[in-house]
């Protein structure tokens, strides 16, 4: 992994760490699944976040905002399929 990729991964992980207490408070969590060549990010929602009816809002209003604030070069954030 190049140092640029490692820096990006570290910034994304830091952003996710800032959101984890909120997710874990509701019995959920998130895992960085992939950073793709086009700088899109795929996340895996875990625990209660997998089936929560609010997970789409959590993704857009919480996780995506935090990631793009920490790593503005990220083109998109989505749930891994």
Secondary structure, 3 states (H helix, E strand, C coil): CCHHHHHHHHHHHHHHHHHHHHHHHCCEEEEEEEECCCCEEEEEEEEHHHCCCCHHHHHHHHHHHHHHHHCCCCCEEEECC
